[in-house]
């Protein structure tokens, strides 16, 4: 047989080992996910989930860094050697876990399952790494399956990094991780997400949150209104300006907001008003253009009323960039996923956003969505109810195996990794243009 066929045999055995390890831990993984599900925690408050996940990974032999990158509920766990930052051969492959919940409705986005999938894939990859020499020795005993020029794979090196990312639902934990260098030594990154459907390349859009403040001058609303500058008039005028603007916006652009502070008393000309607005667009470049148009609406209101405007990006919630799925990496995942029996759409436009979009502009990334439930949509109590069922756990482990298999493909094929990175560079040039 050719070297290529020998490598296929080698990869197949590694994948069988990974799948077996995941199956062996099926009950433990469901229990771990269930414990996270039963105690939902908001972003940057996921202390129980953080402890459960880090204790579990450490007990399985991973090197764990708790409170990673200066964030109390972030973590980084790893196993293996290699990684481009070390100068050794072999990539550093990152699998991402999320575990924050939503207010009042708990794990209505299934982040307990995302954590389960990430840990499951990591366990499979750890087993595959540890079996490399044994698998090679077994194949060497059958020369017809392993020509001598492929035996150097017993020295295969790659690192598996499991990154615990808090606060996806609001503050954008991955954006903070990027700023603090968490992805500087990562070659590729991936995660999976439960959904009412299965799709290989969901097209999440970019979003920014803006805090707007108008400052005027207080005065008695009946006796001396001419002495005041009405900040509420500024807010209402801005709101109406934006309503007019919406008529001229393409359907893919979205502007939503509220007046969060309209004044303190009806008899006082409001001196200060506050607004919160979300701006959404298919790409970050389109979001920049939309922001300029929206800013003009706010500035016009300030001019009309004589009030001062302060418009700034939210400090509590980071901008989420559009998700750019790496086509080559997605195709590899899709092949593995399909061979595991999954059926899925290739692409689907989403009106939502994710901070995984930010990661996809830093390293080659994928974020497939996998079906759970019977049509329940996320961010509802109904979806919460289907994120801790036997069926959901089964689908989660299929997606986890697909991640593990994809990582094995990347780790054992340097040429594939280079094609993935070439596609990433191409996507970056497209973004810049």
Number of C-alpha atoms within 10 A of each C-alpha: 10 13 15 11 13 21 19 15 17 22 21 15 19 26 25 16 22 27 25 17 21 27 18 13 14 17 12 15 22 24 15 20 27 18 16 27 25 12 13 24 21 20 23 20 16 22 18 15 26 25 14 14 24 22 14 17 19 14 11 11 13 22 16 22 16 19 15 19 18 12 15 15 25 26 23 22 24 22 21 17 17 20 21 16 13 12 9 12 17 22 28 29 24 27 27 25 28 31 32 32 30 21 14 10 16 23 31 25 25 30 27 29 31 23 30 29 35 28 29 30 30 31 27 28 30 23 20 26 22 14 17 20 16 12 19 21 14 14 19 16 10 10 12 12 19 24 17 12 10 16 18 9 15 15 11 16 19 25 23 28 24 26 27 29 29 31 24 24 21 19 20 23 24 28 22 18 21 15 11 13 11 16 19 13 17 21 23 26 25 27 23 26 24 26 21 16 18 21 22 24 24 21 22 26 25 28 24 21 21 21 17 20 24 26 21 24 18 19 19 15 17 11 10 12 16 12 13 19 22 27 30 24 22 30 28 16 19 23 20 14 17 20 14 12 14 15 9 8 13 9 9 12 18 17 18 13 15 12 17 14 15 18 19 12 9 11 13 19 26 27 20 23 23 20 20 18 19 17 20 29 27 22 22 20 16 14 22 16 11 18 18 10 14 19 13 14 20 23 17 16 24 23 12 12 18 19 25 19 20 15 17 11 16 17 11 10 18 21 26 28 28 28 27 26 26 24 18 20 26 22 16 20 25 24 14 22 22 13 11 13 9 17 16 18 13 14 14 15 12 11 15 13 23 22 27 28 26 22 25 24 20 17 23 27 29 29 26 25 22 22 21 25 19 10 12 18 17 18 17 15 16 15 25 21 17 20 27 22 13 11 13 19 24 15 18 27 24 23 30 28 30 27 30 31 28 22 28 22 22 24 24 20 14 14 11 16 21 12 13 24 19 15 17 25 15 12 19 16 10 9 13 7 7
